[in-house]
Amino acid sequence: MNANEKTTRRQDAAVQQSGGTNPSPVALLTLNPAVDVTYTVPRLIADQKAHALATRFDPGGNGINVGRALQRLEVSADSYIVTAGETGHMLERLLVHHLDATHYERVAGETRINSTIMEQESGIQYEVSGIGPSIPPSQLSTLLNSFVTRAGKGIGVLTGSMPADISTELYAELVQRIQDAGGLTVVDTHHEALRHAILTGPFLIKPNRHELETLVGHELPTVELVAEQARLIARQCVRHVCVSLGGEGALLTGPEDTLYATAPKVRVQSTVGAGDSMVAGLIAGFVRKLPLPDILRLAVACGAGTVQQPGTELFMAETVAALAPAIEIRKLGI
């Protein structure tokens, strides 16, 4: 039996253990969280002060967004989060009612602040991502050991950016550790971190189209070309590849075919958090052991529900329930 077959068998066993009346735990890692500040302004003018019509403060970071979305889907998760300084205290206060179980590792410095500016006149969205603190190796090790212990009993979710001084191979190392412990891994990242992680055979990855194009080194103008590349990656021992396509929908590779879901037509207010909402929908579907078409349908409904919300607000559960039945799924034969 080769390494790919061994990985697939371990994943099959882990899938059988998840779901049911006592689903395996979900563990989320957020090494570079943020406080997200969203300003709505009439118009941006160079060298002029813009007065906000509205301001929102939300907890941010991909792992945190996935956790918030899972709570709305009634899937419990443990969140392992690095916080720092006064901004970190603010983030912790914002998260009190958003996550089920939080495990904080406090470090020196300041948690980053991300800013989104919504210009009403043009409908254009501007985003500025801040810089987070460094994490001392001893504290990083403590946090990761706790995270792996929990994830090894169920599903470990590795998503978002890392501080600049952390190796891009970290997610790959964590995939291996979690799978060696008997757990499944979900990876939603980009560039070299994604490239390294793929080689260790995670259960699921969720790049968007641009991230996939960057990974393969050329444009993928059609859904079919995207599906072909997703299938090639799946053959490297990644069990499932979900690619989000914005307004075109999303696709999900299965063992025998690739499924394609069209996106429902909704009014887009903000795209922030849509990808994280899709990840949460995928995880919820696998935890509940839904058929693959229903998993993809749920994920797309979560993303569509989120883009209708302002700033970094996420979907409402009732919106997802209303959107999901109308989402069409078809097999691509790829």
Secondary structure, 3 states (H helix, E strand, C coil): CCHHHHHHHHHHHHHHHCCCCCCCCEEEEECCCEEEEEEEECCCCCCCCCCCCEEEEEEECHHHHHHHHHHHCCCCCEEEEEEEHHHHHHHHHHCCCCCCEEEEEEECCCCEEEEEEEECCCCCEEEECCCCCCCCHHHHHHHHHHHHHHHCCCEEEEECCCCCCCCCCHHHHHHHHHHHCCCEEEEECCHHHHHHHHCCCCCEECCEHHHHHHHHCCCCCCHHHHHHHHHHHHCCCCCEEEEECHHHCEEEECCCCEEEECCCCCCCCCCCCHHHHHHHHHHHHHHCCCCHHHHHHHHHHHHHHHHCCCCCCCCCHHHHHHHHHHCCEEECCC
